Amino acid sequence: MLPFPTVRVLKGYKMSCSATGTLPIQTKAMWNSSVMANASNVLTIELNKEGKYICEAKNRFGTDKKVFSVKFAGKIAVLVP
């Protein structure tokens, strides 16, 4: 089994899970096996935690999913003189 990809983002980055195919399509976003959101076709989630994420789409013909890991890229500091 191949490992899933890791993406590096800033905390709070927003990501869309979308699918195309025969309607109706139900999409679901999960973090570490916990459901974060459900929607019809497209949903947007905010990445506030590191870990394993899954975007899943399902219709009457089957299910497809994308699995990836999120790591935060770092912190941004604003220095004011």
C-alpha positions in Angstrom: 0.0 0.0 0.0 1.4 3.4 -1.0 1.4 6.1 1.7 -0.9 9.0 1.2 0.5 12.4 0.3 1.3 15.1 2.8 0.4 18.7 2.2 1.9 21.6 4.1 -0.5 24.6 4.7 -1.0 27.4 7.1 -3.4 26.7 9.9 -6.9 27.9 8.9 -6.4 27.2 5.1 -9.7 26.5 3.4 -10.1 23.5 1.0 -12.9 22.4 -1.2 -14.0 18.8 -1.7 -15.9 18.4 -5.0 -17.0 15.7 -7.3 -18.4 15.3 -10.8 -20.6 12.5 -12.0 -24.2 11.2 -12.1 -26.3 13.2 -9.6 -27.1 13.1 -6.8 -23.6 13.1 -5.3 -23.0 13.2 -1.6 -19.6 14.5 -0.4 -18.2 14.0 3.1 -15.0 15.4 4.7 -13.4 13.5 7.6 -10.5 14.2 9.9 -8.9 11.2 11.6 -12.0 9.2 10.9 -14.4 11.8 12.4 -17.0 13.4 10.0 -16.4 17.1 9.7 -19.1 18.0 7.1 -21.6 16.5 4.6 -22.9 18.2 1.5 -24.4 17.7 -1.9 -21.6 17.8 -4.5 -19.3 20.5 -3.1 -18.2 21.4 0.5 -15.5 23.6 1.9 -13.6 22.8 5.1 -11.1 24.8 7.2 -7.9 22.9 8.0 -7.4 23.7 11.7 -5.8 20.4 12.8 -2.9 18.3 11.6 -3.6 14.7 10.7 -5.3 12.5 8.2 -8.1 14.0 6.0 -10.4 12.2 3.7 -12.7 13.7 1.0 -15.3 11.1 -0.1 -17.9 11.3 -2.8 -20.7 8.8 -3.2 -23.5 8.2 -5.7 -25.6 5.2 -6.8 -22.7 3.9 -8.9 -20.1 3.8 -6.2 -17.7 5.7 -3.9 -14.4 7.5 -4.5 -12.1 9.1 -1.9 -8.9 11.0 -1.7 -6.8 10.6 1.4 -4.0 13.0 2.5 -2.2 14.2 5.6 -2.0 17.8 6.7 1.1 19.4 8.4 1.2 23.0 9.2 3.9 25.0 7.4 4.7 27.3 10.2 3.7 30.5 11.8 3.6 34.0 10.4 4.8 36.8 12.7 4.2 40.5 12.0 6.8 42.7 13.6 5.8 46.3 14.2 8.5 48.8 15.1 
